[in-house]
Amino acid sequence: MFNPATPLDVLEWVIDKVDLVLIMSVNPGFGGQSFIPAALKKVERARQLIDASGRDIRLEVDGGIKVDNIRAVADAGADTFVAGSAIFGQRDYKAVIDAMRARLAR
């Protein structure tokens, strides 16, 4: 897991031992925080490292994932998304999930 202020340097040393890399796009502690845009650069770099390794490693992003930013996070290289308050803060969970899937399908 890489918090917003944690550099990716250590990933190069352990990439042969992991099957999932988690990039936190908020500072862990409580739900409902806004996505930190600088996390996109970290996701892009992590994707480059994963691709260069040739290994099948999931790239997950957690924090502030919403309908309006999930496509940008996917375009940066993420393939797994954690959405909490964006879904559970709404009356119709299915509608939000369907909207996220539609954004990813474009």
C-alpha positions as CSV (number, residue, x, y, z in Angstrom):
1,M,0.0,0.0,0.0
2,F,1.3,3.4,-1.0
3,N,-0.1,6.4,0.8
4,P,-0.2,9.8,-1.0
5,A,3.2,10.9,0.5
6,T,4.9,7.5,0.1
7,P,7.2,7.2,-2.9
8,L,7.1,4.2,-5.2
9,D,10.8,3.5,-4.9
10,V,10.3,0.4,-2.7
11,L,8.0,-1.2,-5.4
12,E,11.0,-1.8,-7.6
13,W,12.6,-4.0,-4.8
14,V,9.5,-6.1,-4.1
15,I,7.6,-6.2,-7.4
16,D,8.6,-9.9,-7.9
17,K,6.8,-10.8,-4.7
18,V,3.4,-9.0,-5.0
19,D,0.2,-9.7,-7.0
20,L,-1.5,-6.4,-6.1
21,V,-0.3,-2.8,-5.6
22,L,-2.6,-0.4,-3.8
23,I,-2.3,3.3,-4.3
24,M,-4.2,5.4,-1.8
25,S,-5.6,8.5,-3.4
26,V,-6.6,10.0,0.0
27,N,-4.8,10.1,3.3
28,P,-6.2,7.0,5.2
29,G,-8.3,7.6,8.2
30,F,-11.9,8.4,7.3
31,G,-14.4,8.0,4.4
32,G,-15.7,10.8,2.2
33,Q,-12.4,12.5,1.4
34,S,-11.7,14.1,-2.0
35,F,-9.5,12.4,-4.5
36,I,-5.9,13.8,-4.5
37,P,-5.2,14.5,-8.2
38,A,-1.4,14.0,-7.8
39,A,-2.2,10.3,-7.2
40,L,-2.8,9.9,-11.0
41,K,1.0,10.4,-11.6
42,K,1.7,7.7,-9.0
43,V,-0.8,5.4,-10.7
44,E,0.9,6.0,-14.1
45,R,4.3,5.3,-12.7
46,A,3.1,2.1,-10.9
47,R,1.5,0.9,-14.1
48,Q,4.9,1.5,-15.9
49,L,6.7,-0.6,-13.3
50,I,4.1,-3.3,-13.4
51,D,4.2,-3.5,-17.2
52,A,8.0,-3.6,-17.2
53,S,8.0,-6.5,-14.8
54,G,6.0,-8.7,-17.1
55,R,4.0,-10.0,-14.2
56,D,0.2,-10.2,-13.7
57,I,-0.2,-7.6,-10.9
58,R,-3.4,-5.8,-10.2
59,L,-3.2,-2.0,-9.7
60,E,-5.9,-0.9,-7.2
61,V,-6.8,2.7,-6.3
62,D,-8.7,3.5,-3.1
63,G,-10.0,6.9,-2.0
64,G,-12.3,9.5,-3.5
65,I,-13.2,7.3,-6.5
66,K,-16.4,8.6,-8.0
67,V,-18.4,8.5,-11.3
68,D,-16.7,11.7,-12.4
69,N,-13.1,10.5,-11.9
70,I,-13.1,6.7,-12.4
71,R,-12.3,7.0,-16.1
72,A,-9.2,9.2,-15.5
73,V,-8.0,6.7,-12.9
74,A,-8.4,3.8,-15.3
75,D,-6.7,5.8,-18.0
76,A,-3.8,6.3,-15.7
77,G,-3.4,2.5,-15.4
78,A,-5.6,1.3,-12.6
79,D,-7.6,-1.9,-13.1
80,T,-9.2,-2.2,-9.7
81,F,-11.2,0.5,-7.8
82,V,-12.4,0.9,-4.3
83,A,-15.4,3.2,-3.9
84,G,-17.0,3.7,-0.5
85,S,-19.0,6.8,0.1
86,A,-19.5,7.4,-3.6
87,I,-21.7,4.3,-3.5
88,F,-22.9,4.0,0.1
89,G,-23.7,7.7,0.4
90,Q,-26.4,7.3,-2.3
91,R,-29.9,5.9,-2.1
92,D,-29.5,3.7,-5.3
93,Y,-26.3,1.8,-5.1
94,K,-26.9,0.0,-8.3
95,A,-27.4,3.3,-10.2
96,V,-24.0,4.5,-9.1
97,I,-22.2,1.3,-9.8
98,D,-23.9,1.1,-13.3
99,A,-22.7,4.7,-13.9
100,M,-19.2,3.8,-12.9
101,R,-19.2,0.8,-15.2
102,A,-20.5,2.9,-18.1
103,R,-17.7,5.3,-17.6
104,L,-15.2,2.5,-17.7
105,A,-16.8,0.9,-20.8
106,R,-16.2,4.0,-23.0
